[in-house]
Amino acid sequence: MKYQSTRGGVSGLSFIEAVMMGLADDGGLLVPDSIPDVSGELESWAEASYSELATIIMSYYIDDIPHEVLSELIETAYSAFDHPEVTPVVPVGDVHVLELFHGPTLAFKDVALQFLGAVFEWVLERDERSINIVGATSGDTGSAAIAGVRGKRNINIFIMFPEGRTSATQELQMTTVLDRNVHNLGVIGSFDDCQSILKETFSDISFKNEYALAAVNSVNWARVLAQVVYYFFAWYRLGQPGQFDVCVPTGNFGNIFAGYIARQMGLPIRRFILATNENDILHRFFSTGVYSREDVLQTHSPAMDIQVSSNLERYLYFLMGRSTARVKRFMKQFASDGRADIPMSTRVLDDCFVSGVADNDKTLRTIREVFQQTGYLLDPHTAVAMHVASTYRDDVSQLVLSTAHPAKFSEAISQSGTPEVGHSTLDQLTELPTRKQVIPADLDVLKNTIRELSQT
Ligand SMILES: *Cc1c(COP(=O)(O)O)cnc(C)c1O
């Protein structure tokens, strides 16, 4: 399988080349040249374990990692999960919930980042080189990225977070990781300050090359690919229904786009129910065809508090008949005007998406009601999906994706009026030693820190 950019400036990459490039050099996103149809094979994979199924599905997209190696990398990545099924499916009232939070940081990003970390380590060892991963986080992504690469050879990771502005648990999930290759940087400033010095660091091309800077953000194709697997896995656990609906709590459109790929491959998903919080740029896009940026609001589901959905560009590429010229025009207009639209006539051709919004009140109410009715406790992100799913219920079975363990968001849980919940992984964090460095929001200080610490 080869990969090309949604903007047409890069093509002919292998899987590993695509993973190491991350964002395409022309500013676009990397997509496979074709999507294989596996509908004829589905019957024969029913007995596969999670890791076996992952190896089968990912092999369609990876031809530059030997099969036995790929299978080992996948096995290692998912051995860090605390459930034998990796992503179990559980019945909750009238729906089924796919639990994606059994990884080391209790959020769904582990599914992708445990795999990406394993791929990085193998490639770097093979090529005898090293990288410095640099990232900024407002909370969840940082800990999942750190968990994916801690202790790995040839990789340093530097994660900036706004000092004193993440939750105590979020900070501890990062700073209690004492592996030598992990560097937590508390930046005196806001998350925007962190992001802007991150951007500046990457745009200094000579520094970027000298220190082999790498990113692990959600546009990396390996992350999307790892997420395709659990849509198939869930279908088997549902008993292979003739069709089903999937409801996904959505921010950057990475998770739901992976489902879209699974559907293109022949998985009988009838439709996607896209769920957002009050940051509803995607709901507005799917209901009107207009993609327009607004200010970010803080909600109970912070991992979905985003302005711009970076993975949407991959979907636009398919929606626009793989026309890189049309994608480029759309993204250019959005970058300059903060707004772009596609004619509804185009959109209507693709009726596999419906969407809805749950505001803060509905989120808390859903946590409370579902708990009272079923005894199952939802985290606020999953509650957004559960609410929106309820507005689209009919006689087709619904699968709701659960993206975090409720204990990660104990404040919202207590505000919802449900009993407090803990998790042993989080409860023990307060006992552990921590390490971080506090730095000013200053480009030169960041660069010096990378220079110094990457040598050790
Ligand atoms: C990142 C995240 C999301 C949003 O996923 P996208 O792929 O960005 O749509 C939802 N819930 C949780 C808990 C997350 O960490």
The ligand as an ORCA input file, in Angstrom:
! r2SCAN-3c Opt
* xyz 0 1
  C      -9.332     12.712     22.175
  C     -10.604     12.335     22.860
  C     -11.853     12.408     22.205
  C     -12.003     12.931     20.786
  O     -11.500     12.050     19.823
  P     -11.247     12.540     18.331
  O     -10.536     11.424     17.665
  O     -10.374     13.762     18.473
  O     -12.558     12.848     17.733
  C     -12.989     12.003     22.894
  N     -12.914     11.584     24.168
  C     -11.746     11.501     24.840
  C     -11.752     11.053     26.266
  C     -10.543     11.859     24.211
  O      -9.396     11.779     24.900
*
